[in-house]
Amino acid sequence: MTGRLLSAVRLLAALPLLAALPLAGHAQPSALPVPGFGVMVHYLPDKQSIGEIKRFDVEAFASSLAEMRASHLILTLGQNNGQYIAPNAALEVLCPSSAANRPPRDLPLEIGRALRSRGITLILYLPFRAPQGDRALMDCLGDVSEQEPPPARFIAAWSSVIRDWSERYGVLASGWWFDGTYNTRGITPAGWEMLCGAARTGAASRLLAFNAGEGAERFSAKSAPCQNLMAGEYMQPPAHLTSPPSELTFHVLTPLGASWGRETPARFTAAQLRDWISEAAAANGLFTLDMPIDATGRFLPAHVALMKSVTARSKP
């Protein structure tokens, strides 16, 4: 038996234990976002290629966020195509053939450090399930359609993947935003303990959001026992934001353009945005705008100019 195969067998055998137990010495508090305005970006390697991640200008990206006075960033580690913007040791052992879909550059680590130096917090985005567009990786991880209950084997494997990134980024990551939490039937208390423990490895106070869908009925839903942040997805926010009765931190997330990651003119006025940001802050919550970026991490100049005007401090 080769060394790599032996390592894989050992990891698979130990997955339930590894996923359930926190790693000692790494649970530290992370800075939480300042209530108010933040940005989400749908940075997807398949729009360029994994190789083009080397073109991403972290300093320019972080500087633009600071210019817009963003308090937090939600960054996509990957979505449903099976590509991720950072290596993952657990995933390399579990599914070695998928390693080509991850770059050697650790972009979230670089971004997290650049944001920390500017007082901006980082929240990591990841689908709640295995990448639905990569059948081979789904099979390797033991998952099925996200419309069906997640198998126990997948929960254990995915928890180990989340734990690896959680440990790697530590206090640089202030939260997780898990998408596609459509079907949680059959997840046992032990399964939730694995997932929640993995998401909190490295920083026990993280914000955790689990998105069950868009709109008035679902943006504020609690979809996991450890959830403490509203997912907030709301394509057409109401004229005035009010926090529904909830134990979760208030949050509204909507695209600035026509849809997620779309390079279109802003669909909201400065006055609308200013009111929403103020109302979210008054509720001690977050208002997040999804804004498109290009392959190098640059925002649309018109979007940057708009948000700088929206967040400009009033002169005394």
MIZALUM-722977 format. One line per 4 residues: number of its first residue (from 0); their letters; for each residue y, x negated, z negated of N, C-alpha, C. Coordinates in nm, 3 decimals, decimal comma. Atoms other than C-alpha are relative to their C-alpha. Layout:
% residues N
NUM) a) Y X Z Y X Z Y X Z ~ ...
***
This chain:
% residues 316
0) mtgr) -0,120 -0,086 0,000 0,000 0,000 0,000 0,124 -0,088 0,000 ~ -0,121 0,083 -0,010 0,337 -0,146 0,104 0,090 0,025 -0,120 ~ -0,095 -0,014 0,111 0,613 -0,202 -0,150 0,086 0,124 0,015 ~ -0,086 -0,117 -0,021 0,832 0,069 0,008 -0,077 0,129 -0,026
4) llsa) 0,079 -0,121 0,019 0,551 0,326 0,014 -0,031 0,020 -0,148 ~ 0,028 -0,010 0,143 0,459 0,245 -0,345 0,122 0,051 -0,076 ~ -0,123 -0,046 0,066 0,822 0,291 -0,449 0,022 0,149 0,023 ~ -0,018 -0,141 -0,031 0,834 0,628 -0,273 -0,094 0,087 -0,082
8) vrll) 0,097 -0,076 0,078 0,516 0,747 -0,444 0,042 0,008 -0,145 ~ -0,043 0,001 0,140 0,644 0,641 -0,783 0,121 0,090 -0,023 ~ -0,119 -0,084 0,017 0,980 0,813 -0,728 -0,037 0,148 0,006 ~ 0,040 -0,140 -0,009 0,816 1,138 -0,618 -0,069 0,047 -0,127
12) aalp) 0,070 -0,037 0,123 0,595 1,135 -0,926 0,096 0,016 -0,116 ~ -0,093 -0,001 0,114 0,893 1,075 -1,153 0,117 0,093 0,018 ~ -0,120 -0,081 -0,029 1,137 1,320 -0,992 0,034 0,099 -0,110 ~ -0,039 -0,097 0,104 1,115 1,596 -1,255 0,061 -0,065 -0,122
16) llaa) -0,054 0,068 0,116 1,175 1,349 -1,536 0,136 -0,060 0,030 ~ -0,126 0,062 -0,036 1,451 1,162 -1,355 0,110 0,103 0,013 ~ -0,103 -0,102 -0,022 1,632 1,483 -1,263 0,040 0,068 -0,129 ~ -0,030 -0,075 0,122 1,612 1,631 -1,610 0,073 -0,082 -0,105
20) lpla) -0,057 0,083 0,106 1,725 1,335 -1,817 0,129 -0,067 0,045 ~ -0,122 0,072 -0,033 2,083 1,199 -1,821 -0,021 -0,149 -0,016 ~ 0,009 0,145 0,011 2,127 0,827 -1,771 0,091 -0,048 -0,113 ~ -0,076 0,040 0,118 2,239 0,671 -2,098 0,111 -0,097 0,036
24) ghaq) -0,108 0,095 -0,015 2,571 0,495 -2,117 0,094 0,027 0,115 ~ -0,084 -0,023 -0,117 2,725 0,652 -1,809 0,080 0,130 -0,008 ~ -0,072 -0,126 0,011 2,852 0,991 -1,928 0,136 -0,023 -0,064 ~ -0,135 0,022 0,046 3,225 0,937 -1,954 0,089 0,112 0,049
28) psal) -0,091 -0,103 -0,049 3,515 1,180 -1,926 0,068 -0,042 0,128 ~ -0,074 0,028 -0,122 3,678 1,204 -1,584 0,131 0,079 -0,004 ~ -0,128 -0,071 -0,005 4,039 1,300 -1,520 -0,016 0,126 0,081 ~ 0,009 -0,127 -0,072 4,065 1,665 -1,417 0,128 0,024 0,078
32) pvpg) -0,119 -0,022 -0,083 4,307 1,790 -1,150 0,113 0,066 -0,079 ~ -0,117 -0,068 0,053 4,658 1,886 -1,249 0,006 0,138 0,065 ~ -0,008 -0,133 -0,061 4,695 2,264 -1,199 0,101 0,003 0,114 ~ -0,090 -0,010 -0,115 4,849 2,346 -0,863 -0,068 -0,038 0,130
36) fgvm) 0,038 0,022 -0,139 4,815 2,218 -0,508 -0,095 -0,118 0,022 ~ 0,091 0,104 -0,043 4,528 2,020 -0,359 -0,042 0,020 0,145 ~ 0,039 0,001 -0,142 4,371 1,945 -0,020 -0,152 -0,011 0,011 ~ 0,139 0,020 -0,039 4,024 1,985 0,126 -0,002 -0,051 0,143
40) vhyl) 0,015 0,046 -0,138 3,917 1,795 0,437 -0,147 0,012 0,041 ~ 0,134 -0,007 -0,056 3,613 1,867 0,653 -0,020 -0,123 0,089 ~ 0,023 0,122 -0,077 3,551 1,508 0,752 -0,148 -0,003 0,039 ~ 0,137 -0,009 -0,049 3,238 1,525 0,969 -0,032 -0,115 0,094
44) pdkq) 0,035 0,110 -0,089 3,076 1,216 1,119 -0,039 0,043 0,140 ~ 0,045 -0,037 -0,134 2,933 1,417 1,409 0,115 0,032 0,095 ~ -0,114 -0,015 -0,090 3,284 1,476 1,542 0,032 -0,132 0,068 ~ -0,017 0,132 -0,059 3,295 1,104 1,606 -0,140 -0,058 0,014
48) sige) 0,136 0,050 0,014 2,977 0,918 1,508 -0,003 -0,073 -0,132 ~ 0,011 0,074 0,126 2,843 0,748 1,201 0,068 -0,136 0,013 ~ -0,060 0,131 -0,021 2,956 0,417 1,351 0,150 0,000 -0,010 ~ -0,145 -0,005 0,000 3,315 0,534 1,371 0,060 0,018 -0,140
52) ikrf) -0,052 -0,008 0,137 3,342 0,573 0,994 0,078 -0,127 -0,034 ~ -0,073 0,125 0,028 3,460 0,211 0,998 0,146 0,009 0,041 ~ -0,139 -0,016 -0,044 3,782 0,335 1,165 0,085 0,074 -0,103 ~ -0,075 -0,082 0,095 3,880 0,552 0,868 0,095 -0,088 -0,080
56) dvea) -0,104 0,076 0,070 4,208 0,425 0,719 0,024 0,062 -0,137 ~ -0,005 -0,058 0,134 4,170 0,491 0,348 0,141 -0,002 -0,058 ~ -0,134 0,011 0,057 4,516 0,369 0,249 0,098 0,099 0,063 ~ -0,088 -0,096 -0,067 4,695 0,578 0,510 -0,033 0,142 -0,043
60) fass) 0,046 -0,132 0,043 4,489 0,881 0,412 0,049 0,032 -0,142 ~ -0,041 -0,022 0,138 4,557 0,842 0,040 0,152 0,009 -0,013 ~ -0,147 -0,003 0,005 4,926 0,774 0,101 0,054 0,135 0,047 ~ -0,043 -0,131 -0,048 4,960 1,099 0,299 -0,020 0,107 -0,108
64) laem) 0,024 -0,095 0,108 4,804 1,294 0,013 0,105 -0,015 -0,110 ~ -0,103 0,023 0,102 5,048 1,132 -0,229 0,135 0,052 0,048 ~ -0,126 -0,049 -0,055 5,341 1,214 0,002 0,009 0,152 -0,009 ~ 0,002 -0,147 0,008 5,234 1,579 0,000 -0,007 0,048 -0,146
68) rash) 0,008 -0,029 0,145 5,209 1,561 -0,383 -0,123 0,082 -0,035 ~ 0,126 -0,066 0,032 4,848 1,676 -0,386 -0,053 -0,052 -0,133 ~ 0,057 0,042 0,127 4,682 1,672 -0,726 -0,149 -0,030 0,012 ~ 0,143 0,021 -0,013 4,325 1,676 -0,597 -0,041 0,006 0,147
72) lilt) 0,058 -0,001 -0,134 4,108 1,627 -0,288 -0,145 0,045 -0,011 ~ 0,141 -0,034 -0,015 3,781 1,801 -0,197 -0,048 -0,065 0,130 ~ 0,044 0,083 -0,112 3,592 1,561 0,033 -0,146 0,030 0,033 ~ 0,136 -0,027 -0,044 3,282 1,644 0,238 -0,082 -0,129 0,008
76) lgqn) 0,098 0,109 -0,013 3,001 1,395 0,174 -0,083 0,021 0,127 ~ 0,077 -0,037 -0,118 2,821 1,577 0,453 -0,015 0,150 0,000 ~ 0,023 -0,143 -0,005 2,739 1,924 0,573 -0,143 0,028 0,044 ~ 0,136 -0,045 -0,033 2,442 2,075 0,753 -0,064 -0,073 0,117
80) ngqy) 0,061 0,069 -0,114 2,380 1,825 1,033 -0,089 -0,117 -0,041 ~ 0,087 0,109 0,046 2,197 1,569 0,816 0,068 -0,134 -0,008 ~ -0,076 0,125 0,008 2,470 1,304 0,837 0,083 0,000 -0,128 ~ -0,079 0,015 0,122 2,643 1,173 0,524 0,088 -0,123 0,013
84) iapn) -0,098 0,107 -0,018 2,941 0,944 0,484 -0,014 -0,110 -0,105 ~ 0,025 0,104 0,099 2,785 0,724 0,216 -0,150 -0,021 -0,013 ~ 0,143 0,022 0,025 2,449 0,559 0,143 -0,044 0,072 -0,127 ~ 0,057 -0,065 0,118 2,216 0,715 -0,114 -0,138 -0,058 -0,023
88) aale) 0,125 0,071 0,024 1,936 0,512 -0,270 -0,118 0,095 -0,015 ~ 0,110 -0,095 0,018 1,728 0,815 -0,370 -0,044 0,057 0,133 ~ 0,031 -0,057 -0,130 1,748 0,960 -0,020 -0,069 -0,103 0,089 ~ 0,064 0,105 -0,081 1,653 0,626 0,138 -0,148 -0,012 -0,036
92) vlcp) 0,139 0,011 0,043 1,333 0,619 -0,070 -0,078 0,126 0,036 ~ 0,068 -0,126 -0,029 1,246 0,987 -0,029 -0,023 0,020 0,149 ~ 0,005 -0,026 -0,144 1,318 1,005 0,346 0,053 -0,122 0,075 ~ -0,049 0,126 -0,058 1,343 0,648 0,485 0,048 0,014 0,144
96) ssaa) -0,037 -0,010 -0,141 1,366 0,759 0,848 0,138 0,061 0,019 ~ -0,133 -0,061 -0,012 1,693 0,943 0,775 0,113 -0,098 -0,026 ~ -0,103 0,097 0,038 1,876 0,625 0,675 0,100 -0,028 0,112 ~ -0,091 0,025 -0,113 2,024 0,591 1,025 0,116 0,097 0,000
100) nrpp) -0,107 -0,099 0,005 2,237 0,897 0,948 0,096 -0,023 -0,116 ~ -0,094 0,036 0,107 2,423 0,718 0,668 0,052 -0,140 0,029 ~ -0,058 0,130 -0,032 2,665 0,427 0,713 -0,014 -0,096 -0,117 ~ -0,003 0,095 0,112 2,665 0,106 0,510 0,130 0,009 -0,079
104) rdlp) -0,128 -0,014 0,070 3,030 0,172 0,427 -0,005 0,118 -0,095 ~ -0,005 -0,107 0,099 3,077 0,375 0,110 0,141 0,057 -0,001 ~ -0,135 -0,055 -0,017 3,377 0,581 0,215 0,048 0,077 -0,124 ~ -0,049 -0,070 0,119 3,392 0,812 -0,091 0,040 -0,094 -0,113
108) leig) -0,037 0,096 0,104 3,398 0,510 -0,322 0,137 -0,059 0,027 ~ -0,131 0,056 -0,036 3,691 0,358 -0,134 0,110 0,105 -0,019 ~ -0,099 -0,107 0,013 3,873 0,692 -0,122 0,025 0,030 -0,147 ~ -0,016 -0,028 0,142 3,808 0,758 -0,490 0,088 -0,102 -0,070
112) ralr) -0,081 0,105 0,061 3,959 0,425 -0,588 0,146 0,009 0,044 ~ -0,138 -0,013 -0,051 4,263 0,474 -0,364 0,070 0,120 -0,062 ~ -0,060 -0,119 0,061 4,319 0,822 -0,506 0,030 -0,024 -0,147 ~ -0,021 0,024 0,143 4,277 0,709 -0,867 0,128 -0,079 -0,024
116) srgi) -0,121 0,082 0,017 4,554 0,452 -0,821 0,127 0,081 0,023 ~ -0,114 -0,086 -0,028 4,781 0,736 -0,706 0,002 0,126 -0,089 ~ 0,003 -0,114 0,090 4,690 0,983 -0,980 -0,054 0,128 0,061 ~ 0,059 -0,116 -0,068 4,493 1,213 -0,746 -0,149 0,002 -0,032
120) tlil) 0,141 -0,009 0,036 4,149 1,340 -0,847 -0,086 0,038 0,120 ~ 0,096 -0,020 -0,109 3,842 1,354 -0,624 -0,109 0,098 -0,041 ~ 0,111 -0,094 0,015 3,601 1,647 -0,595 -0,089 -0,015 0,123 ~ 0,092 0,024 -0,110 3,291 1,593 -0,382 -0,062 0,132 0,048
124) ylpf) 0,059 -0,120 -0,064 3,159 1,858 -0,139 -0,140 -0,034 0,049 ~ 0,136 0,016 -0,051 2,791 1,898 -0,062 -0,063 0,139 0,010 ~ 0,073 -0,126 -0,002 2,576 2,190 0,056 -0,097 0,007 -0,118 ~ 0,092 -0,024 0,110 2,366 2,341 -0,220 -0,144 -0,022 0,043
128) rapq) 0,135 0,014 -0,054 2,061 2,315 0,007 -0,007 -0,120 0,094 ~ 0,018 0,108 -0,096 1,914 2,054 0,240 0,071 0,036 0,131 ~ -0,076 -0,028 -0,123 2,098 2,018 0,575 -0,077 0,093 0,093 ~ 0,071 -0,104 -0,074 2,005 2,334 0,763 -0,011 -0,031 0,149
132) gdra) 0,007 0,038 -0,140 2,065 2,168 1,101 -0,091 -0,119 0,025 ~ 0,088 0,115 -0,014 1,819 1,882 1,037 -0,138 0,039 -0,052 ~ 0,130 -0,052 0,038 1,467 2,023 1,036 -0,087 -0,107 -0,065 ~ 0,084 0,107 0,053 1,302 1,688 0,971 0,038 -0,034 -0,144
136) lmdc) -0,045 0,032 0,135 1,515 1,616 0,665 -0,029 0,115 -0,095 ~ 0,036 -0,115 0,083 1,463 1,970 0,534 -0,147 -0,007 -0,041 ~ 0,143 0,009 0,029 1,086 1,926 0,561 -0,029 -0,113 -0,096 ~ 0,023 0,116 0,087 1,100 1,584 0,399 0,038 0,032 -0,144
140) lgdv) -0,049 -0,033 0,134 1,296 1,723 0,103 -0,070 0,123 -0,059 ~ 0,074 -0,116 0,049 1,071 2,029 0,076 0,080 0,127 -0,005 ~ -0,084 -0,120 0,003 1,336 2,289 0,154 -0,037 0,097 0,111 ~ 0,017 -0,106 -0,100 1,336 2,613 0,354 0,138 0,055 0,033
144) seqe) -0,129 -0,060 -0,035 1,610 2,838 0,494 0,081 0,030 -0,126 ~ -0,088 -0,026 0,114 1,910 2,874 0,264 0,006 0,149 -0,035 ~ 0,007 -0,143 0,030 1,856 3,251 0,286 -0,121 0,034 -0,086 ~ 0,119 -0,020 0,082 1,526 3,209 0,099 0,014 -0,077 -0,131
148) pppa) -0,008 0,073 0,127 1,473 3,096 -0,262 -0,038 -0,147 0,019 ~ 0,032 0,142 -0,013 1,470 2,716 -0,299 -0,129 -0,037 -0,072 ~ 0,124 0,041 0,066 1,125 2,566 -0,370 0,027 -0,099 -0,114 ~ -0,015 0,089 0,115 1,078 2,376 -0,697 -0,001 -0,146 0,043
152) rfia) 0,006 0,138 -0,047 0,987 2,059 -0,507 0,137 -0,044 0,054 ~ -0,133 0,033 -0,053 1,323 2,072 -0,327 0,100 -0,019 -0,112 ~ -0,094 0,012 0,112 1,515 2,129 -0,651 -0,010 -0,138 -0,064 ~ 0,020 0,131 0,061 1,362 1,812 -0,797 0,052 -0,111 0,091
156) awss) -0,042 0,104 -0,093 1,423 1,605 -0,483 0,152 -0,002 0,016 ~ -0,145 -0,008 -0,022 1,781 1,728 -0,426 0,077 -0,042 -0,125 ~ -0,063 0,043 0,124 1,866 1,674 -0,792 0,007 -0,153 -0,007 ~ -0,001 0,147 0,003 1,769 1,308 -0,755 0,104 -0,057 0,096
160) vird) -0,101 0,044 -0,097 1,995 1,276 -0,449 0,140 0,019 -0,059 ~ -0,130 -0,027 0,063 2,290 1,439 -0,630 0,025 -0,098 -0,113 ~ -0,013 0,093 0,112 2,226 1,222 -0,935 0,041 -0,139 0,047 ~ -0,033 0,134 -0,050 2,243 0,905 -0,726 0,149 -0,011 0,033
164) wser) -0,143 0,003 -0,032 2,589 0,991 -0,590 0,085 0,020 -0,126 ~ -0,075 -0,023 0,123 2,704 1,121 -0,929 0,013 -0,127 -0,082 ~ -0,001 0,126 0,074 2,608 0,796 -1,096 0,086 -0,104 0,071 ~ -0,073 0,101 -0,077 2,756 0,586 -0,816 0,152 0,016 -0,017
168) ygvl) -0,145 -0,021 0,004 3,101 0,747 -0,834 0,054 0,018 -0,141 ~ -0,041 -0,004 0,140 3,113 0,802 -1,210 0,130 0,075 -0,021 ~ -0,126 -0,068 0,035 3,460 0,884 -1,338 0,094 0,014 0,119 ~ -0,083 -0,020 -0,119 3,605 0,856 -0,987 -0,016 0,143 0,054
172) asgw) 0,026 -0,136 -0,046 3,450 1,198 -0,917 0,027 0,098 -0,113 ~ -0,037 -0,096 0,103 3,613 1,477 -1,116 -0,072 0,133 0,014 ~ 0,070 -0,126 -0,018 3,395 1,752 -0,977 -0,090 0,001 0,122 ~ 0,084 -0,030 -0,117 3,145 1,890 -0,727 0,032 0,142 0,048
176) wfdg) -0,017 -0,132 -0,062 3,193 2,180 -0,485 -0,122 0,020 0,089 ~ 0,125 -0,023 -0,073 2,852 2,306 -0,370 0,011 0,126 0,086 ~ -0,014 -0,110 -0,096 2,851 2,527 -0,061 -0,135 0,067 0,025 ~ 0,121 -0,069 -0,043 2,602 2,788 0,053 -0,096 0,036 -0,113
180) tynt) 0,085 -0,041 0,112 2,476 2,906 -0,286 -0,034 0,147 0,018 ~ 0,024 -0,138 -0,039 2,340 3,218 -0,124 -0,122 0,062 -0,068 ~ 0,123 -0,054 0,057 1,998 3,252 -0,281 -0,049 -0,093 -0,111 ~ 0,044 0,081 0,114 1,918 3,122 -0,629 -0,119 0,064 -0,072
184) rgit) 0,115 -0,065 0,063 1,623 3,353 -0,702 -0,113 -0,102 -0,018 ~ 0,115 0,085 0,025 1,335 3,170 -0,862 0,033 -0,135 -0,059 ~ -0,033 0,126 0,065 1,529 2,872 -0,994 -0,019 0,018 -0,150 ~ 0,032 -0,012 0,142 1,393 2,823 -1,345 0,110 -0,066 -0,083
188) pagw) -0,095 0,071 0,087 1,603 2,715 -1,646 -0,014 -0,151 0,010 ~ 0,021 0,145 -0,015 1,444 2,372 -1,607 0,057 -0,050 0,132 ~ -0,058 0,038 -0,129 1,548 2,367 -1,241 0,151 -0,010 -0,007 ~ -0,146 0,006 0,016 1,907 2,449 -1,328 0,040 -0,121 -0,085
192) emlc) -0,031 0,115 0,084 1,896 2,181 -1,597 -0,003 -0,128 0,082 ~ 0,005 0,116 -0,090 1,792 1,927 -1,332 0,128 -0,009 0,083 ~ -0,115 0,001 -0,090 2,070 2,027 -1,091 0,130 -0,024 -0,076 ~ -0,124 0,012 0,075 2,343 2,063 -1,351 0,011 -0,138 -0,064
196) gaar) -0,002 0,134 0,059 2,244 1,742 -1,527 0,031 -0,107 0,103 ~ -0,028 0,096 -0,107 2,248 1,557 -1,195 0,148 0,001 0,037 ~ -0,140 -0,012 -0,039 2,595 1,689 -1,111 0,094 -0,056 -0,105 ~ -0,086 0,050 0,108 2,730 1,575 -1,448 -0,029 -0,144 -0,037
200) tgaa) 0,029 0,139 0,029 2,575 1,230 -1,448 0,122 -0,086 0,032 ~ -0,113 0,089 -0,023 2,847 0,969 -1,486 0,133 0,054 -0,047 ~ -0,125 -0,061 0,047 3,115 1,215 -1,602 -0,033 0,142 -0,046 ~ 0,051 -0,126 0,053 3,009 1,501 -1,830 0,098 0,115 0,012
204) srll) -0,101 -0,107 0,000 3,337 1,694 -1,800 0,036 0,049 0,139 ~ -0,036 -0,037 -0,137 3,329 1,747 -1,423 0,015 0,150 0,020 ~ -0,007 -0,136 -0,050 3,442 2,069 -1,261 -0,115 0,021 0,098 ~ 0,113 -0,031 -0,088 3,147 2,236 -1,087 0,019 0,138 0,060
208) afna) -0,014 -0,127 -0,071 3,185 2,507 -0,823 -0,123 0,021 0,087 ~ 0,115 -0,037 -0,083 2,898 2,689 -0,648 0,043 0,119 0,084 ~ -0,059 -0,101 -0,088 3,012 2,888 -0,345 -0,104 0,098 0,052 ~ 0,091 -0,105 -0,046 2,836 3,220 -0,284 0,054 0,074 0,122
212) gega) -0,056 -0,065 -0,118 3,065 3,322 0,002 0,148 0,028 -0,014 ~ -0,145 -0,018 -0,012 3,415 3,422 0,107 0,042 0,140 -0,038 ~ -0,060 -0,131 0,016 3,641 3,705 0,004 0,023 0,042 -0,143 ~ -0,044 -0,050 0,131 3,772 3,913 -0,284 -0,114 0,016 -0,099
216) erfs) 0,111 -0,026 0,092 3,428 3,993 -0,429 -0,076 -0,125 -0,038 ~ 0,085 0,115 0,025 3,279 3,645 -0,412 0,075 -0,128 -0,037 ~ -0,070 0,126 0,023 3,554 3,383 -0,445 -0,003 -0,042 -0,147 ~ -0,004 0,030 0,143 3,544 3,410 -0,825 -0,137 0,017 -0,067
220) aksa) 0,134 -0,024 0,056 3,167 3,468 -0,869 -0,054 -0,124 -0,070 ~ 0,071 0,109 0,067 2,967 3,258 -1,112 -0,143 0,000 0,050 ~ 0,129 0,004 -0,067 2,657 3,148 -0,923 -0,099 -0,096 -0,064 ~ 0,087 0,096 0,068 2,515 2,883 -1,157 0,036 -0,004 -0,148
224) pcqn) -0,029 0,001 0,144 2,482 2,855 -1,536 0,105 -0,101 -0,041 ~ -0,094 0,106 0,037 2,687 2,534 -1,544 0,132 0,008 0,075 ~ -0,124 -0,011 -0,076 2,962 2,654 -1,308 0,118 0,022 -0,092 ~ -0,122 -0,018 0,080 3,309 2,618 -1,459 0,125 0,009 0,085
228) lmag) -0,112 -0,011 -0,094 3,532 2,637 -1,147 -0,034 0,105 0,105 ~ 0,021 -0,095 -0,109 3,570 2,930 -0,907 -0,012 -0,075 0,132 ~ 0,009 0,061 -0,133 3,456 2,834 -0,558 0,129 0,026 0,077 ~ -0,135 -0,030 -0,047 3,770 3,013 -0,440 0,015 0,032 0,147
232) eymq) -0,016 -0,017 -0,145 3,691 3,063 -0,069 0,060 0,137 0,033 ~ -0,076 -0,124 -0,026 3,942 3,320 0,060 0,077 -0,021 0,130 ~ -0,064 0,022 -0,129 4,033 3,332 0,429 0,139 0,061 0,007 ~ -0,130 -0,067 -0,002 4,321 3,577 0,379 0,041 0,031 -0,145
236) ppah) -0,037 -0,024 0,140 4,456 3,536 0,025 0,098 0,116 -0,012 ~ -0,095 -0,111 0,020 4,644 3,834 -0,119 0,142 -0,052 -0,014 ~ -0,140 0,041 0,006 5,022 3,829 -0,125 0,033 -0,072 -0,129 ~ -0,022 0,065 0,129 5,013 3,734 -0,493 -0,135 -0,030 -0,064
240) ltsp) 0,124 0,042 0,061 4,741 3,540 -0,669 -0,003 0,040 -0,147 ~ 0,022 -0,033 0,141 4,610 3,680 -0,996 -0,141 -0,041 -0,036 ~ 0,131 0,045 0,045 4,322 3,543 -1,194 -0,080 0,116 -0,057 ~ 0,083 -0,107 0,058 4,043 3,797 -1,250 -0,057 -0,045 -0,133
244) psel) 0,061 0,039 0,127 3,887 3,808 -1,597 -0,122 -0,088 0,026 ~ 0,108 0,094 -0,029 3,658 3,506 -1,594 0,004 -0,116 -0,097 ~ 0,007 0,122 0,079 3,538 3,210 -1,796 0,023 -0,123 0,088 ~ -0,015 0,112 -0,094 3,582 2,995 -1,482 0,147 -0,036 0,021
248) tfhv) -0,135 0,044 -0,037 3,888 2,788 -1,397 0,039 0,067 0,132 ~ -0,047 -0,071 -0,119 4,093 2,982 -1,141 0,015 -0,096 0,118 ~ -0,008 0,083 -0,120 4,078 2,852 -0,784 0,002 0,090 0,123 ~ -0,001 -0,063 -0,131 4,172 2,973 -0,437 0,000 -0,110 0,105
252) ltpl) 0,016 0,098 -0,107 4,067 2,777 -0,128 0,011 0,070 0,134 ~ -0,020 -0,065 -0,130 4,189 2,865 0,222 0,046 -0,104 0,102 ~ -0,046 0,096 -0,101 4,250 2,683 0,553 0,148 0,019 0,034 ~ -0,139 -0,007 -0,043 4,606 2,598 0,646 0,010 0,042 0,146
256) gasw) 0,004 -0,038 -0,141 4,517 2,632 1,015 -0,081 0,126 0,023 ~ 0,069 -0,123 -0,037 4,326 2,902 1,201 -0,137 0,013 -0,065 ~ 0,131 -0,002 0,065 3,993 2,804 1,041 -0,025 -0,138 -0,059 ~ 0,033 0,125 0,069 3,816 2,521 0,859 0,003 -0,118 0,096
260) gret) -0,008 0,123 -0,079 3,912 2,182 1,002 0,063 0,015 0,136 ~ -0,056 -0,025 -0,132 4,091 2,336 1,301 0,141 -0,058 0,012 ~ -0,132 0,060 -0,024 4,387 2,146 1,446 0,091 0,101 0,069 ~ -0,088 -0,106 -0,051 4,614 2,446 1,489 0,126 0,004 -0,087
264) parf) -0,121 -0,013 0,083 4,966 2,528 1,366 -0,032 0,072 -0,131 ~ 0,018 -0,065 0,130 4,997 2,636 1,004 0,018 0,151 0,015 ~ -0,008 -0,145 -0,010 4,941 3,009 0,960 0,075 0,063 -0,116 ~ -0,077 -0,049 0,113 5,145 3,037 0,640 0,140 -0,061 0,000
268) taaq) -0,136 0,052 0,012 5,515 2,996 0,572 0,013 -0,085 -0,125 ~ -0,026 0,083 0,118 5,660 2,751 0,325 0,017 0,087 -0,124 ~ -0,022 -0,089 0,115 5,764 3,041 0,102 -0,132 0,054 -0,054 ~ 0,130 -0,048 0,044 5,411 3,183 0,094 -0,075 -0,108 -0,079
272) lrdw) 0,073 0,109 0,063 5,261 2,847 0,008 0,060 -0,037 -0,135 ~ -0,069 0,035 0,125 5,521 2,774 -0,257 -0,035 0,102 -0,109 ~ 0,032 -0,104 0,098 5,451 3,108 -0,427 -0,144 -0,012 -0,048 ~ 0,141 0,010 0,037 5,073 3,064 -0,419 -0,026 -0,119 -0,091
276) isea) 0,019 0,119 0,083 5,089 2,713 -0,561 0,054 0,024 -0,141 ~ -0,061 -0,030 0,129 5,320 2,831 -0,837 -0,086 0,098 -0,081 ~ 0,082 -0,099 0,070 5,097 3,129 -0,919 -0,132 -0,059 -0,049 ~ 0,124 0,066 0,043 4,783 2,915 -0,932 0,028 -0,089 -0,121
280) aaan) -0,035 0,086 0,113 4,956 2,667 -1,162 0,026 0,081 -0,126 ~ -0,027 -0,087 0,115 5,073 2,952 -1,386 -0,129 0,050 -0,064 ~ 0,130 -0,041 0,051 4,708 3,056 -1,418 -0,083 -0,120 -0,045 ~ 0,068 0,125 0,038 4,623 2,694 -1,507 -0,115 -0,029 0,095
284) glft) 0,106 0,015 -0,099 4,423 2,685 -1,185 0,044 -0,082 0,120 ~ -0,019 0,083 -0,119 4,406 2,528 -0,841 0,019 0,085 0,124 ~ -0,015 -0,060 -0,133 4,525 2,625 -0,495 -0,025 -0,112 0,101 ~ 0,042 0,107 -0,090 4,352 2,420 -0,225 0,011 0,043 0,145
288) ldmp) -0,013 -0,026 -0,143 4,440 2,405 0,144 -0,092 -0,094 0,078 ~ 0,079 0,081 -0,092 4,185 2,289 0,399 0,091 -0,046 0,113 ~ -0,088 0,056 -0,102 4,369 2,055 0,637 -0,079 -0,096 0,088 ~ 0,077 0,087 -0,090 4,230 1,882 0,947 0,050 -0,143 0,000
292) idat) -0,034 0,141 -0,018 4,220 1,505 0,988 -0,072 -0,050 0,125 ~ 0,067 0,058 -0,116 4,133 1,286 1,285 -0,102 -0,105 -0,047 ~ 0,106 0,096 0,032 3,868 1,012 1,302 0,047 -0,112 -0,091 ~ -0,052 0,108 0,084 4,096 0,764 1,126 0,051 0,049 -0,135
296) grfl) -0,044 -0,053 0,129 4,185 0,997 0,839 0,145 0,043 -0,002 ~ -0,140 -0,040 -0,005 4,530 1,101 0,959 0,014 0,151 0,019 ~ -0,029 -0,143 -0,008 4,664 1,453 0,909 0,094 0,029 0,116 ~ -0,098 -0,039 -0,100 4,866 1,648 1,163 0,140 -0,021 -0,058
300) pahv) -0,135 0,024 0,054 5,231 1,533 1,121 0,072 0,128 -0,041 ~ -0,068 -0,125 0,033 5,354 1,894 1,124 -0,051 0,058 -0,132 ~ 0,056 -0,048 0,126 5,118 1,984 0,839 0,054 -0,081 -0,118 ~ -0,053 0,087 0,107 5,232 1,685 0,632 0,145 0,036 -0,029
304) almk) -0,142 -0,033 0,018 5,598 1,771 0,691 0,015 0,133 -0,074 ~ -0,007 -0,131 0,066 5,538 2,133 0,588 -0,030 -0,013 -0,148 ~ 0,039 0,008 0,141 5,360 2,042 0,264 0,097 -0,086 -0,081 ~ -0,101 0,077 0,072 5,618 1,781 0,174 0,120 0,088 -0,035
308) svta) -0,112 -0,090 0,029 5,885 2,049 0,202 -0,037 0,103 -0,106 ~ 0,047 -0,101 0,096 5,675 2,298 0,004 -0,001 -0,056 -0,142 ~ 0,018 0,059 0,133 5,612 2,059 -0,285 0,119 -0,083 -0,046 ~ -0,118 0,079 0,036 5,956 1,893 -0,286 0,056 0,049 -0,133
312) rskp) -0,058 -0,038 0,129 6,104 1,886 -0,633 0,144 0,042 0,017 ~ -0,137 -0,049 -0,008 6,422 2,083 -0,678 0,095 -0,101 -0,063 ~ -0,099 0,092 0,055 6,731 1,871 -0,733 0,074 0,071 -0,115 ~ -0,071 -0,059 0,114 6,902 1,927 -1,070 0,141 0,039 0,037
***
